[in-house]
């Protein structure tokens, strides 16, 4: 799956949290496994060797959960949701990153590969459908909670998007 969908799914998981800061932390936790994608800066060979290895495992999950928990207001909830968002990312990668992209969950203690024979391609209809549904759900949050995933970037922009969506779908005046 692409990073936008990972972010959307993680943000959706965080909706029970009342504070924006905590929702952003959970969203970042769901994106964090792809930090090992920065290995591309070392070239295609390095990317092929280290993506889905360095931060797609239990060490990354524990480190990310610790950082998110330390920065959170509701520490217990953020700890659990950060771990859940991190592992949802791994599950999505396991099924939707394409054949030939195993996970190395137990790295650095083991290089055992985790994969699923039915992995669909990154550009599959399944990933597209999940992406469209996640985007629609993120925008629908404007109708119930008066916020969208845009809050991750800007409160002001989010207010404008929310205002426009509520005007369009609920008939609220602008």
C-alpha positions, 0 to 999 in steps of 0.5 A: 500500500502507499503511504497515503493509505497507511496514514489514512487508515492509522488516522481513522484508528485514532478517532476515539482520541479527543486530542489532535496531538494524540491522533497525529502520534498514532498516524505517525506510528502507522507511517513509521515502518516505511522509515526504512524506505529511506534506504533508497537514498543509498541506491536501489540495491540498498533499498531492495536489501533493507526495505521491509527489514530495518523498521518493519518488525518488533524492534521498530514497533517497540521503539515507535510505541515508546516514543509515541507514548512518551509524547502523548497526553493519553499515554495508555491509549496512544501506546495501544493504538500506536502498536495497532497502527504499526501492525496494521501497516505491516498487515497491509504490506503483507497482503498488498505490497506485491509478490517478492516483498516479504517482511522480516519481523524478527530482525535483527535477531532473525532474518526469517521471512514472512510473506503471503502467497496471495500478495496482490500487486501494489497497483492492484484494484484491491489497494485502489479500492481500500485507498478510495474507501479510506479517503471517503471515510476520512472525509466523512469524519467531517460530518460526525467529528468536525475533522478530517485527516487534513488536521495532521497538517493544519488546523486551519486547512482542516476547518476549511475542508470540514466547513466545505464538506458540511455545507455540501452534505449537511446543508450548513451555511458557510 
